[in-house]
Amino acid sequence: MKGKNRRKAIICSLALIASTVGATAQGLSGLGAKLGYNSSTFVGADIPGKGVSSQSGLALGGFATYEFDRTFSFQQEVLFTFKGSKVNTIGDVWRPNIFLYLEMPLVVKATFRTEYGLKPNIFTGPAVAALIGAFNSTGILEGIRSYDLGLVVGGGVEIWKLSLDLRLTNGLLNFDQSASGIDLKHRTISVMTGYAF
């Protein structure tokens, strides 16, 4: 029950932040789609097996942008995103562990306008995620937290209706709940492309 209450508190807090920031902004300035590549791994004190290496995956979804002024804006994203890691098991067999989340990054973005139409930007904010499924070659993974919370930091560039960004999402919660006291989180580097409608 405590876990469920904490999850509800996190989701409600982020929803309140999103609605407050969205209301403060001048209004909806853009809608669009995003597609990207993830390179994800496990980090923490309790790395499983004999080590881990990065696991590739995709991220796909959409975004809505709200402008405060010509420089600052707030961007909400909804992404289906694959995370995980390859784990070195017995016999030096690298076993992929794949996690699928529905993730909602909520980032504040600063955009710098230039004479040439290029608009570099930097952004940061939290990302809350709901677990859809987790599995490896042996089957479905048990004892995985049903939600995750991360911090997103990144930068990119926009030109016309196109965008490209590089971002790091650091997990803030231990996702492995199969035993008490386990320190194991996600870390994901993503390259995202976007198109504004």
PyRosetta script that sets phi, psi and omega in degrees:
from pyrosetta import init, pose_from_sequence

init()
pose = pose_from_sequence("MKGKNRRKAIICSLALIASTVGATAQGLSGLGAKLGYNSSTFVGADIPGKGVSSQSGLALGGFATYEFDRTFSFQQEVLFTFKGSKVNTIGDVWRPNIFLYLEMPLVVKATFRTEYGLKPNIFTGPAVAALIGAFNSTGILEGIRSYDLGLVVGGGVEIWKLSLDLRLTNGLLNFDQSASGIDLKHRTISVMTGYAF")
pose.set_psi(1, -38.2)
pose.set_omega(1, 179.8)
pose.set_phi(2, -61.5)
pose.set_psi(2, -41.2)
pose.set_omega(2, 179.9)
pose.set_phi(3, -63.2)
pose.set_psi(3, -41.0)
pose.set_omega(3, 179.5)
pose.set_phi(4, -66.1)
pose.set_psi(4, -42.0)
pose.set_omega(4, 179.5)
pose.set_phi(5, -64.5)
pose.set_psi(5, -38.9)
pose.set_omega(5, 178.8)
pose.set_phi(6, -66.0)
pose.set_psi(6, -41.5)
pose.set_omega(6, 178.5)
pose.set_phi(7, -61.5)
pose.set_psi(7, -44.7)
pose.set_omega(7, 178.8)
pose.set_phi(8, -62.4)
pose.set_psi(8, -38.9)
pose.set_omega(8, -179.8)
pose.set_phi(9, -64.7)
pose.set_psi(9, -42.0)
pose.set_omega(9, 179.3)
pose.set_phi(10, -64.2)
pose.set_psi(10, -47.9)
pose.set_omega(10, -178.0)
pose.set_phi(11, -64.3)
pose.set_psi(11, -42.9)
pose.set_omega(11, 179.8)
pose.set_phi(12, -65.4)
pose.set_psi(12, -38.9)
pose.set_omega(12, 179.2)
pose.set_phi(13, -63.9)
pose.set_psi(13, -45.0)
pose.set_omega(13, -179.8)
pose.set_phi(14, -68.7)
pose.set_psi(14, -36.7)
pose.set_omega(14, 176.8)
pose.set_phi(15, -63.7)
pose.set_psi(15, -39.2)
pose.set_omega(15, 178.4)
pose.set_phi(16, -66.0)
pose.set_psi(16, -41.8)
pose.set_omega(16, 177.2)
pose.set_phi(17, -61.0)
pose.set_psi(17, -46.6)
pose.set_omega(17, -178.3)
pose.set_phi(18, -61.5)
pose.set_psi(18, -44.6)
pose.set_omega(18, -178.7)
pose.set_phi(19, -68.8)
pose.set_psi(19, -37.4)
pose.set_omega(19, 179.4)
pose.set_phi(20, -66.7)
pose.set_psi(20, -47.1)
pose.set_omega(20, 180.0)
pose.set_phi(21, -65.2)
pose.set_psi(21, -41.7)
pose.set_omega(21, 178.9)
pose.set_phi(22, -61.8)
pose.set_psi(22, -37.8)
pose.set_omega(22, 179.1)
pose.set_phi(23, -70.7)
pose.set_psi(23, -33.6)
pose.set_omega(23, 179.7)
pose.set_phi(24, -70.9)
pose.set_psi(24, -34.4)
pose.set_omega(24, -180.0)
pose.set_phi(25, -65.5)
pose.set_psi(25, 160.8)
pose.set_omega(25, -175.2)
pose.set_phi(26, -67.4)
pose.set_psi(26, -26.9)
pose.set_omega(26, 179.5)
pose.set_phi(27, 151.8)
pose.set_psi(27, 170.1)
pose.set_omega(27, -179.5)
pose.set_phi(28, -63.9)
pose.set_psi(28, 124.4)
pose.set_omega(28, -178.3)
pose.set_phi(29, -114.5)
pose.set_psi(29, -9.2)
pose.set_omega(29, -179.9)
pose.set_phi(30, -173.0)
pose.set_psi(30, 144.8)
pose.set_omega(30, 172.1)
pose.set_phi(31, -126.4)
pose.set_psi(31, 147.7)
pose.set_omega(31, -179.9)
pose.set_phi(32, -169.0)
pose.set_psi(32, -177.0)
pose.set_omega(32, -178.7)
pose.set_phi(33, -118.0)
pose.set_psi(33, 152.0)
pose.set_omega(33, 179.2)
pose.set_phi(34, -132.1)
pose.set_psi(34, 143.6)
pose.set_omega(34, 175.5)
pose.set_phi(35, -140.8)
pose.set_psi(35, 135.1)
pose.set_omega(35, -176.3)
pose.set_phi(36, -153.3)
pose.set_psi(36, 174.2)
pose.set_omega(36, 179.0)
pose.set_phi(37, -114.3)
pose.set_psi(37, 131.9)
pose.set_omega(37, 177.7)
pose.set_phi(38, -108.3)
pose.set_psi(38, 141.7)
pose.set_omega(38, 166.7)
pose.set_phi(39, -124.1)
pose.set_psi(39, 108.4)
pose.set_omega(39, -169.8)
pose.set_phi(40, -121.6)
pose.set_psi(40, 152.0)
pose.set_omega(40, 176.4)
pose.set_phi(41, -151.1)
pose.set_psi(41, 167.0)
pose.set_omega(41, 174.8)
pose.set_phi(42, -89.1)
pose.set_psi(42, 142.9)
pose.set_omega(42, 173.3)
pose.set_phi(43, -133.8)
pose.set_psi(43, 154.0)
pose.set_omega(43, 179.1)
pose.set_phi(44, 138.7)
pose.set_psi(44, -179.3)
pose.set_omega(44, -175.5)
pose.set_phi(45, -80.7)
pose.set_psi(45, -16.5)
pose.set_omega(45, -174.2)
pose.set_phi(46, -116.6)
pose.set_psi(46, 55.1)
pose.set_omega(46, 177.9)
pose.set_phi(47, -63.7)
pose.set_psi(47, 128.3)
pose.set_omega(47, -177.1)
pose.set_phi(48, -77.3)
pose.set_psi(48, 162.7)
pose.set_omega(48, 175.9)
pose.set_phi(49, 63.2)
pose.set_psi(49, -145.3)
pose.set_omega(49, -178.7)
pose.set_phi(50, -102.8)
pose.set_psi(50, 11.6)
pose.set_omega(50, -179.8)
pose.set_phi(51, 142.8)
pose.set_psi(51, 171.1)
pose.set_omega(51, -179.0)
pose.set_phi(52, -134.1)
pose.set_psi(52, 158.6)
pose.set_omega(52, 172.1)
pose.set_phi(53, -139.9)
pose.set_psi(53, 170.4)
pose.set_omega(53, -172.4)
pose.set_phi(54, -69.9)
pose.set_psi(54, 148.1)
pose.set_omega(54, 177.4)
pose.set_phi(55, -116.4)
pose.set_psi(55, 128.4)
pose.set_omega(55, 179.5)
pose.set_phi(56, -81.6)
pose.set_psi(56, 152.5)
pose.set_omega(56, 177.9)
pose.set_phi(57, -166.1)
pose.set_psi(57, 177.8)
pose.set_omega(57, -179.5)
pose.set_phi(58, -113.5)
pose.set_psi(58, 158.3)
pose.set_omega(58, 170.5)
pose.set_phi(59, -133.1)
pose.set_psi(59, 134.4)
pose.set_omega(59, -175.0)
pose.set_phi(60, -146.3)
pose.set_psi(60, 133.4)
pose.set_omega(60, 178.6)
pose.set_phi(61, 175.2)
pose.set_psi(61, -149.0)
pose.set_omega(61, -177.4)
pose.set_phi(62, -143.2)
pose.set_psi(62, 174.7)
pose.set_omega(62, -178.6)
pose.set_phi(63, -147.3)
pose.set_psi(63, 157.5)
pose.set_omega(63, 172.2)
pose.set_phi(64, -132.6)
pose.set_psi(64, 133.7)
pose.set_omega(64, -177.5)
pose.set_phi(65, -116.6)
pose.set_psi(65, 137.1)
pose.set_omega(65, 178.1)
pose.set_phi(66, -122.8)
pose.set_psi(66, 125.3)
pose.set_omega(66, -176.7)
pose.set_phi(67, -91.0)
pose.set_psi(67, 136.8)
pose.set_omega(67, 167.8)
pose.set_phi(68, -88.3)
pose.set_psi(68, -46.5)
pose.set_omega(68, 177.7)
pose.set_phi(69, -158.2)
pose.set_psi(69, -163.7)
pose.set_omega(69, -176.5)
pose.set_phi(70, -70.0)
pose.set_psi(70, -16.2)
pose.set_omega(70, -178.1)
pose.set_phi(71, -105.3)
pose.set_psi(71, -47.8)
pose.set_omega(71, -171.8)
pose.set_phi(72, -104.0)
pose.set_psi(72, 140.8)
pose.set_omega(72, 177.9)
pose.set_phi(73, -147.8)
pose.set_psi(73, 167.1)
pose.set_omega(73, 178.1)
pose.set_phi(74, -120.2)
pose.set_psi(74, 130.8)
pose.set_omega(74, -176.8)
pose.set_phi(75, -125.0)
pose.set_psi(75, 125.1)
pose.set_omega(75, 173.7)
pose.set_phi(76, -102.1)
pose.set_psi(76, 133.7)
pose.set_omega(76, 178.2)
pose.set_phi(77, -126.3)
pose.set_psi(77, 148.9)
pose.set_omega(77, 171.4)
pose.set_phi(78, -127.9)
pose.set_psi(78, 117.5)
pose.set_omega(78, -171.8)
pose.set_phi(79, -130.8)
pose.set_psi(79, 136.1)
pose.set_omega(79, 161.6)
pose.set_phi(80, -86.0)
pose.set_psi(80, 118.8)
pose.set_omega(80, -172.3)
pose.set_phi(81, -134.0)
pose.set_psi(81, 135.2)
pose.set_omega(81, 177.7)
pose.set_phi(82, -96.6)
pose.set_psi(82, 128.1)
pose.set_omega(82, 175.7)
pose.set_phi(83, -126.3)
pose.set_psi(83, -173.7)
pose.set_omega(83, 178.3)
pose.set_phi(84, 135.1)
pose.set_psi(84, -158.1)
pose.set_omega(84, -178.9)
pose.set_phi(85, -168.1)
pose.set_psi(85, 154.2)
pose.set_omega(85, 169.3)
pose.set_phi(86, -89.9)
pose.set_psi(86, 134.1)
pose.set_omega(86, -177.6)
pose.set_phi(87, -115.0)
pose.set_psi(87, 130.5)
pose.set_omega(87, 178.1)
pose.set_phi(88, -79.6)
pose.set_psi(88, 110.8)
pose.set_omega(88, -176.1)
pose.set_phi(89, -105.2)
pose.set_psi(89, -169.1)
pose.set_omega(89, -178.1)
pose.set_phi(90, -57.3)
pose.set_psi(90, 134.1)
pose.set_omega(90, -179.0)
pose.set_phi(91, 80.8)
pose.set_psi(91, 17.6)
pose.set_omega(91, -178.0)
pose.set_phi(92, 55.8)
pose.set_psi(92, 38.3)
pose.set_omega(92, 175.1)
pose.set_phi(93, -92.4)
pose.set_psi(93, 123.4)
pose.set_omega(93, -179.6)
pose.set_phi(94, -89.3)
pose.set_psi(94, 113.2)
pose.set_omega(94, -176.1)
pose.set_phi(95, -104.9)
pose.set_psi(95, 118.0)
pose.set_omega(95, 176.9)
pose.set_phi(96, -68.3)
pose.set_psi(96, 134.0)
pose.set_omega(96, 171.7)
pose.set_phi(97, -115.7)
pose.set_psi(97, 117.1)
pose.set_omega(97, -169.9)
pose.set_phi(98, -115.6)
pose.set_psi(98, 130.6)
pose.set_omega(98, 179.3)
pose.set_phi(99, -120.5)
pose.set_psi(99, 130.1)
pose.set_omega(99, 175.7)
pose.set_phi(100, -111.0)
pose.set_psi(100, 124.6)
pose.set_omega(100, -179.4)
pose.set_phi(101, -122.6)
pose.set_psi(101, 152.0)
pose.set_omega(101, 162.3)
pose.set_phi(102, -99.7)
pose.set_psi(102, 110.7)
pose.set_omega(102, -169.7)
pose.set_phi(103, -115.6)
pose.set_psi(103, 142.6)
pose.set_omega(103, 178.6)
pose.set_phi(104, -125.2)
pose.set_psi(104, 93.1)
pose.set_omega(104, 171.6)
pose.set_phi(105, -73.0)
pose.set_psi(105, 140.3)
pose.set_omega(105, 178.0)
pose.set_phi(106, -127.0)
pose.set_psi(106, 97.8)
pose.set_omega(106, -169.9)
pose.set_phi(107, -118.4)
pose.set_psi(107, 146.2)
pose.set_omega(107, 170.0)
pose.set_phi(108, -97.3)
pose.set_psi(108, 130.5)
pose.set_omega(108, -172.3)
pose.set_phi(109, -122.3)
pose.set_psi(109, 136.4)
pose.set_omega(109, 173.0)
pose.set_phi(110, -109.9)
pose.set_psi(110, 123.0)
pose.set_omega(110, -177.3)
pose.set_phi(111, -113.1)
pose.set_psi(111, 133.6)
pose.set_omega(111, -177.3)
pose.set_phi(112, -112.1)
pose.set_psi(112, 114.5)
pose.set_omega(112, -174.8)
pose.set_phi(113, -87.5)
pose.set_psi(113, 139.4)
pose.set_omega(113, -179.3)
pose.set_phi(114, -120.1)
pose.set_psi(114, 173.8)
pose.set_omega(114, -179.3)
pose.set_phi(115, -73.8)
pose.set_psi(115, -17.1)
pose.set_omega(115, -170.2)
pose.set_phi(116, -102.4)
pose.set_psi(116, 11.2)
pose.set_omega(116, 178.8)
pose.set_phi(117, 87.7)
pose.set_psi(117, -14.2)
pose.set_omega(117, 176.6)
pose.set_phi(118, -78.3)
pose.set_psi(118, 137.6)
pose.set_omega(118, -179.4)
pose.set_phi(119, -127.6)
pose.set_psi(119, 89.4)
pose.set_omega(119, 175.7)
pose.set_phi(120, -65.3)
pose.set_psi(120, 153.0)
pose.set_omega(120, 178.8)
pose.set_phi(121, -150.3)
pose.set_psi(121, 158.4)
pose.set_omega(121, 171.1)
pose.set_phi(122, -129.5)
pose.set_psi(122, 153.2)
pose.set_omega(122, -176.8)
pose.set_phi(123, -154.3)
pose.set_psi(123, 157.1)
pose.set_omega(123, 176.2)
pose.set_phi(124, -158.0)
pose.set_psi(124, 156.5)
pose.set_omega(124, 177.9)
pose.set_phi(125, 163.9)
pose.set_psi(125, 175.6)
pose.set_omega(125, 179.7)
pose.set_phi(126, -81.1)
pose.set_psi(126, 162.9)
pose.set_omega(126, 173.7)
pose.set_phi(127, -139.5)
pose.set_psi(127, 120.5)
pose.set_omega(127, 176.9)
pose.set_phi(128, -103.4)
pose.set_psi(128, 141.9)
pose.set_omega(128, -174.3)
pose.set_phi(129, -138.8)
pose.set_psi(129, 144.9)
pose.set_omega(129, 174.8)
pose.set_phi(130, -110.5)
pose.set_psi(130, 130.1)
pose.set_omega(130, -179.2)
pose.set_phi(131, -72.5)
pose.set_psi(131, 128.3)
pose.set_omega(131, 174.1)
pose.set_phi(132, -94.1)
pose.set_psi(132, -41.6)
pose.set_omega(132, 178.3)
pose.set_phi(133, -173.0)
pose.set_psi(133, 156.9)
pose.set_omega(133, 177.6)
pose.set_phi(134, -143.4)
pose.set_psi(134, 133.0)
pose.set_omega(134, -174.9)
pose.set_phi(135, -156.9)
pose.set_psi(135, 163.1)
pose.set_omega(135, 168.6)
pose.set_phi(136, -140.7)
pose.set_psi(136, -166.0)
pose.set_omega(136, -174.3)
pose.set_phi(137, -67.9)
pose.set_psi(137, -15.7)
pose.set_omega(137, 179.4)
pose.set_phi(138, -91.5)
pose.set_psi(138, -12.7)
pose.set_omega(138, 179.2)
pose.set_phi(139, 136.6)
pose.set_psi(139, -159.2)
pose.set_omega(139, -178.7)
pose.set_phi(140, -75.8)
pose.set_psi(140, 136.6)
pose.set_omega(140, 179.6)
pose.set_phi(141, -81.9)
pose.set_psi(141, 132.7)
pose.set_omega(141, -179.9)
pose.set_phi(142, -101.4)
pose.set_psi(142, 160.2)
pose.set_omega(142, 175.7)
pose.set_phi(143, 73.0)
pose.set_psi(143, 26.4)
pose.set_omega(143, -179.5)
pose.set_phi(144, -98.2)
pose.set_psi(144, 134.4)
pose.set_omega(144, 178.3)
pose.set_phi(145, -59.3)
pose.set_psi(145, 137.7)
pose.set_omega(145, -174.1)
pose.set_phi(146, -78.7)
pose.set_psi(146, -4.3)
pose.set_omega(146, 178.5)
pose.set_phi(147, -146.4)
pose.set_psi(147, 164.0)
pose.set_omega(147, 178.9)
pose.set_phi(148, -143.7)
pose.set_psi(148, 159.2)
pose.set_omega(148, 178.1)
pose.set_phi(149, -137.1)
pose.set_psi(149, 132.3)
pose.set_omega(149, -177.9)
pose.set_phi(150, -136.5)
pose.set_psi(150, 170.8)
pose.set_omega(150, 175.0)
pose.set_phi(151, -117.1)
pose.set_psi(151, 125.9)
pose.set_omega(151, -178.1)
pose.set_phi(152, -102.7)
pose.set_psi(152, 132.5)
pose.set_omega(152, 173.7)
pose.set_phi(153, -135.3)
pose.set_psi(153, 133.1)
pose.set_omega(153, -178.8)
pose.set_phi(154, -168.6)
pose.set_psi(154, -177.3)
pose.set_omega(154, 178.3)
pose.set_phi(155, -155.9)
pose.set_psi(155, 160.3)
pose.set_omega(155, -178.1)
pose.set_phi(156, -166.5)
pose.set_psi(156, -163.7)
pose.set_omega(156, -179.3)
pose.set_phi(157, -147.5)
pose.set_psi(157, 146.6)
pose.set_omega(157, 177.8)
pose.set_phi(158, -125.0)
pose.set_psi(158, 143.0)
pose.set_omega(158, 172.4)
pose.set_phi(159, -148.2)
pose.set_psi(159, 128.1)
pose.set_omega(159, -174.8)
pose.set_phi(160, 56.6)
pose.set_psi(160, -123.1)
pose.set_omega(160, 179.1)
pose.set_phi(161, -100.4)
pose.set_psi(161, 5.3)
pose.set_omega(161, -175.9)
pose.set_phi(162, -101.8)
pose.set_psi(162, 149.9)
pose.set_omega(162, 177.4)
pose.set_phi(163, -142.6)
pose.set_psi(163, 153.3)
pose.set_omega(163, 176.5)
pose.set_phi(164, -142.2)
pose.set_psi(164, 130.8)
pose.set_omega(164, 178.1)
pose.set_phi(165, -142.6)
pose.set_psi(165, 156.8)
pose.set_omega(165, 175.1)
pose.set_phi(166, -119.4)
pose.set_psi(166, 128.2)
pose.set_omega(166, -175.5)
pose.set_phi(167, -140.0)
pose.set_psi(167, 151.3)
pose.set_omega(167, 174.5)
pose.set_phi(168, -115.6)
pose.set_psi(168, 127.1)
pose.set_omega(168, 175.1)
pose.set_phi(169, -115.1)
pose.set_psi(169, 111.9)
pose.set_omega(169, 179.4)
pose.set_phi(170, -98.4)
pose.set_psi(170, 122.4)
pose.set_omega(170, 176.5)
pose.set_phi(171, -67.9)
pose.set_psi(171, 140.9)
pose.set_omega(171, -179.5)
pose.set_phi(172, -107.3)
pose.set_psi(172, -10.9)
pose.set_omega(172, -177.7)
pose.set_phi(173, -118.6)
pose.set_psi(173, 147.4)
pose.set_omega(173, 172.9)
pose.set_phi(174, -73.0)
pose.set_psi(174, 121.4)
pose.set_omega(174, -176.5)
pose.set_phi(175, -86.1)
pose.set_psi(175, -20.7)
pose.set_omega(175, -177.3)
pose.set_phi(176, -90.0)
pose.set_psi(176, 111.7)
pose.set_omega(176, 179.5)
pose.set_phi(177, -112.4)
pose.set_psi(177, 22.4)
pose.set_omega(177, -180.0)
pose.set_phi(178, -70.6)
pose.set_psi(178, -19.7)
pose.set_omega(178, 176.1)
pose.set_phi(179, -150.7)
pose.set_psi(179, 159.9)
pose.set_omega(179, -177.6)
pose.set_phi(180, -77.3)
pose.set_psi(180, 146.2)
pose.set_omega(180, 173.5)
pose.set_phi(181, 79.1)
pose.set_psi(181, 11.4)
pose.set_omega(181, -179.6)
pose.set_phi(182, -76.2)
pose.set_psi(182, 134.4)
pose.set_omega(182, 178.4)
pose.set_phi(183, -110.2)
pose.set_psi(183, 97.2)
pose.set_omega(183, -177.1)
pose.set_phi(184, -151.5)
pose.set_psi(184, 120.2)
pose.set_omega(184, -175.6)
pose.set_phi(185, -132.6)
pose.set_psi(185, 166.6)
pose.set_omega(185, 175.1)
pose.set_phi(186, -90.2)
pose.set_psi(186, 145.5)
pose.set_omega(186, 167.2)
pose.set_phi(187, -136.2)
pose.set_psi(187, 124.6)
pose.set_omega(187, -172.9)
pose.set_phi(188, -132.0)
pose.set_psi(188, 128.6)
pose.set_omega(188, 171.3)
pose.set_phi(189, -103.2)
pose.set_psi(189, 128.9)
pose.set_omega(189, -176.4)
pose.set_phi(190, -127.0)
pose.set_psi(190, 141.5)
pose.set_omega(190, 169.0)
pose.set_phi(191, -112.6)
pose.set_psi(191, 115.9)
pose.set_omega(191, -172.7)
pose.set_phi(192, -116.9)
pose.set_psi(192, 136.3)
pose.set_omega(192, 170.9)
pose.set_phi(193, -109.6)
pose.set_psi(193, 151.7)
pose.set_omega(193, -178.9)
pose.set_phi(194, -142.4)
pose.set_psi(194, 157.0)
pose.set_omega(194, 175.8)
pose.set_phi(195, -137.2)
pose.set_psi(195, 123.3)
pose.set_omega(195, 179.4)
pose.set_phi(196, -91.6)
pose.set_psi(196, 131.4)
pose.set_omega(196, -179.1)
pose.set_phi(197, -75.5)
pose.dump_pdb("model.pdb")
